[in-house]
Structures are given as structure tokens and as C-alpha cells.
Amino acid sequence: MKYILYARKSTEEDDRQVLSIEAQLVELQEYAAKEKLEIVASLCEAKTAKEPGRMKFAEMLSLLEKGKADGIIAWHPDRLARNSVDGGKIIHFVDRGLIRSLKFPTFWFEATPQGLFMLNIAFGQSKYFVDNLRENVKRGLRQKIRNGVWPGWAPVGYLNNPKTRGVDIDPEKSRLVKKVFELYATGNYPLHSLANWCVKHNLKGNKNNKISISSLQKILQNIFYIGLMKFKGEVFEGTHEPLISKKLFDLCQEVMVKRGKKKDIRKHHFAFLGLLKCASCGCSITAEIQKGHHYYHCTKKKGPCQEKHFLREEILTEQIKTFLQKVSLSSQDTDKILVELQKDEERAKEEAKMIVQNLKAELTEVEAKLEKLLDAYLGEVISAEDYKARKDKLLIKKVELGEKIRDFEQKGLFWLEPAREFVLSLNQAADLVKSENKEEMTTFLKTIGSNHVLENRQFVFAPKIQYELVAERSEANLQNLQFPQWCAGEDSNLQALAGATTSR
């Protein structure tokens, strides 16, 4: 009688169950020699048997069906099958007489009704072991995610800690992953450009593979980077350290949504397009070419508009340059203002303590709501779908409050940093006028202000923050500083600066 020797281990990874196949082969060959069994083929396989579809197993059945062998030698029936389909095939081959003998060093079998019954039991036990193991693993994963620990492979920028079984920030890749979010949030980097950027800066996946465009999209949409985890459609709070702020994450999602919309292809380039709104109706200001010149006017998408005038780009450019010249600050005055803002920062931090207390009280209230929501779910007061939806909103609210608390504790009030950026920007305004670069002028105006308007063919600047608040809060006596003369007869102080920037 001719036999096929079959050995199998459950994983395809080379570093796991290393000696399993080798040990089976040695034991089976010794058993075959002892029992004087003729082996015509040896088939080894590194694949789980919980699902049908093993290549070597199918090859073995093919050899048996062709009559090239009459029996099988294996270490145990669970090496042959751990699922009902493959186990049924073995039983069916025995019934058809294609398998006349099954030899196992640790299991007895004869081709009799009793032997088939015992073989069925052995296959059933093997399947039960797999099914029970699967449920135990799922239970462990669910408990791990409840404890705030990610149960799978850590995403790019993080590392699995084999000692703590937790997830730590990767000191090398985390900086690059954070930069990917920052670049994408600008709206100037599509996914294919970011993929090239990753190649250029040698940012690879945790398996040292190249980061594809689809992988980048998953990274940018993964809430794991803000301290949350999504598992089986449900959001959980993680114990790992967030890599980016929720504000940056939300900005990336907005950019992704905008990029997903169909865009019109522009035939012409207009330097100030997208910068201005109509003062009368609030519609965007568009541009067109007439007799070789660029003209700007209201789109009138909301209906008839009082602003019926067209403004040539050359005239608009001169108005913007005049504005930039007026707001330009000298380096000496810039340094003095920054020093005074630094003094105000200390006072602002003290006042922020009261705001932090209120935020912490709100955070405690959210945590209490989460506990009540869990009690309602466990008491079957609400459905699982309703529980997940409410829980997601509360967890996101909790993350937002946590970020606000950290921002106030570390940076003080929100107006200080924008004020510094604004003052530093004014210091660069003079250089911008000399450059004659219209695109940089547009970028500059969008940076220091928003929703600029065109009123009676006149450019009107709108600041991004309330600079009256800056002036009101400042304890500095700045009247001796040389601020730009916004209007004839105005005093050169911070109050005049704030008032002029918001006046129309």
C-alpha cells in the first residue's frame, strides 16, 4: 500500500511555529519506517485549516483520486482538517474506497463504521477547538478595546510595544506622519503629491512597504491619530497619545471633501480670484477678460446686485499695494509690540484659569453622560445603534474639550498668537509690495484677513481676528511707536491700527 505523508503548520509566517513542520516530518518518517510503510510523496503546508482552500491538501486528494496512493500518514486528524468541508472530503474518499488507510502516530483508525465514527468525532473536536478559540480571541479583543488599547497592528507613526502590549509613538515616523497631515490641510498637496513626498522623505509603512495613495487616504481619515479608535463600527477612547489635534484632523477632512467634488477647469488665471466678496449682496467676485484686460465684478448669483461696476486688475493691484504700504511696520516697532504682547501673555494665562475650570466642569458633565448612556444600554433602555451614535458624539465632544483645556493651559488666550502673527506679517508687507508678486499678495491678505470685500470699486480689508480686543487688553503705552498712517490725522497707536483694519 502506498502512502502520502502530509505535514502542516497553522501559520505562513516564517518566524512562528518554526520547528513544527520539521518535527512532524521526523516523527512521521520514523513511524513509517517502524511500520514498514511505503511513502510515495511528502507534502508540507504552512496554512490554517479552519477554512477550505489549501493547495497541498487539494494536490493530495488529486493524487488519491488518480490512484497514485492508497493512504495518508499525518500526525493527527487535526492536521488534515479543522473545518467540516475538508473533513467531509476525507470521509467521502474513505466511503468511495479512494482512501484505504489513514495512519496517525497519536490516533487509531480503521476503515470500518466504528473507525469512521471515531474519525468524525476527531474532525468535530478539531472544528470545535477552532470555533472555541475564535470566540475566546474575539472576547479578548473586545475587552482590550474597552480598556483603550488597540488590539491590532499599530498604524504608521506608532509602534506596538511587546512588553506593555500597548501602542507607543514611533520617534522616527511620527514627525513625518504629522507633517503629512499639515501639508494636506493646506489644500495644496493632492494625494499623489503626498505619496511622492513620502517616497522622497523615506516614510514607509510599518512593514517597510511603500505607502500607496489608498493607504494615505486611510491614514488621513483614521481617528486613531486624535486619540480615538474605531473598532467594528464603534468608536472607543484610546489610552495612546494623540499625534495631531482634532482641529487639524477636521481641516484635513474638509479638504478631502472639497477635493472629492467636481471642479471646473479654468481656462484663464486671475491673480485675485477667490479673494473678494461683493459688499452689497455677499456673492463672490469673479473675473473675465475684455479687450486684453482682466476685469473683476460680482457674480450676481443671488439675483440683481447694486454693484454693477467692473474693476480692472491694474487698478485693484494699485489699491492693494497702497494698503500694504500703509500697514507696513518697521522692524524696530515690530520688536517693541512683540515685547508688550509677551507681557500681556502672563496676565492672559491667569485669566485663562477660570475658563479652564469651566471647561473641566463641562468635561466632567460629558463623562457623566457617557456613564449614564452605558447604563441605559446595559439596561436595554436604548438600542445598540442608538447607543453607538450617541457615544460617538460624546467621545468627539470629550476630545474637543480636552484639546481646549490643553490649549488654554499651555498657550493662554487665543488672541495672543494671532496677534503676533499679524504684527510679524505687517513687518513683511513692505517687501511684498516691492516683489510685485500678485499671487503672494493674495496669500498674504488671506492669511491676515478673511472675507475682504469690493465696495464701489474699492478694496476693503477685513481682519481675521478682533484687533479691538487686542488694543483694549494691551497695557502698553504705544503712542510713541511709529505705526502706519491709515488715515490722515489718525493717532499712531494700536487703537488706531485696530480701528482702521475693521472700518469700512
Phi, psi and omega in degrees: 000136182259139184237152170252125178273124182237124178232142183212143167240163193273351184231149179272352182287134185290333185269006179238142183052046188300317186268001186297306181297314182300317180294319179298316181299315181297312182296318182290322178293321176295320179295318179295320179294321181293319182271000180057053181258138180271122180257121181259345179200145176239121181242127179241144185214137176245081183201143179293149180255012181285343178231147176293160175120019179279133184291310183292326177296317178295322178296321179296317179296325178295318178297320180293321181291329179279355178083013181279351176208159183243346184208177183229139172246124178216162183292320182202155178305331180291346174286334181276319185202140170233016177225158187291332182291306181293323177297320178296325178296318179298313179300317181294322178294325177292317179298323181280350181085006178287331173247114182264341183207140173234124183244128178225130177297336185246011185208139180264140177209139171224148182283059178236166176305321179293319179296318178295322178298314179295323178294321176299317178298318180297316177295322178296319177296321179297317179293320178299319179301315180295314181297317180292320178297320179299316180294321178295321178294316179299320178297318178296321179294319179297318180292323179296318180291327176295328179281000177087016181248130181290127187273355183244200178292137180291143177291169181300133184105349178233164179227143173283126179268111184291339182278309182273348184063020178253197181235127179245157177288133176284116184296338182268311187276336185299321180296320181288321179295318178298322178294326178299315177298316182295319179294317182292327181295337178291338182083001183262358184235103173291170185299321181292327176292321178294324177297318176295323178297320179296320178295317181297322182262012174059038175269116182237169177289173182291345174259020178063029178259159180292138180277116181276174179296318179295323177294322178298318179297319178295322178297314183292340180257002185274116181287356177301328185286350176251012175098004178250164180224137176249119184226120181056040177081001181243142182265134179233155176273128182265156177268354180285161181281129178296145180267328180226168177277158178293328179299315178293320179297314180297323179296321177295323179293322177297316179298319181294321178294317180295322180290337180282345179277151179291132182245146176281140179274120182281132177274335182230155179253125177241125190298321188256015180291134181089000182267326193245153171241158178282132181291334185275309186247349178084002177287164178289154175266125179253181183218156176208167181254127177226121178054040175083002180243151178270128180238139179249139181201169181290143179285337179057037180288340180266005180119193180304142183230146179290332181280092183257005184272151174254143181237125179289148183297326180297319180290318178298321178298318179296321178296317180293320179295320177298318178298315181297324178295321180292324184273356184295134179248143175286160180297324181295313180292326177299316180297320181295318180294320180296324177297316180293322177294328177295321177295320180293335183297320180298317179293323181294325180295323178295316180291335181288341181300321179295320178295321179296320178299319178295319179295321179293324177295320178293324178295319177298322178296320178296318179297322177295321177296322178297320179293318178295322179296320178295318178299319179295323179291315179294329177276006178059032176280325179236159181282166179296321180295316179295321179298314181297317182296314180292321181296318179302314181297317181293321179293320177295319177298322179296318178296317180299315180295320178299320179293319179297318179297315179296320180297316180292322181290328185265325189245351184079205183287155190291336190282342186292312183294314175301326179296317178299313181299322180295315181296317178295325178294320179297331178293335181264357185297320182297319179295327181292323178296320181292330185290333181063019181270107184292323180296320178291327176298316179298315179299318180297313182295325177290331182288315185268351181210176179209151178057046174296148186237162174244116185231118182052046179060028178237134177284130179236124184276139177237118183290156182278332179234167182277099183281349170297324179294321178298313182294320182294322184280336186291132177268358185282145173266099190255015185292339180273358180275150183269085175276159179296145179277101182285320180219151181297132177090355180281151176284146181270076177218176186294328179296320178295320178300313182295317181294321182291324183289338182254356181279147177231000000 
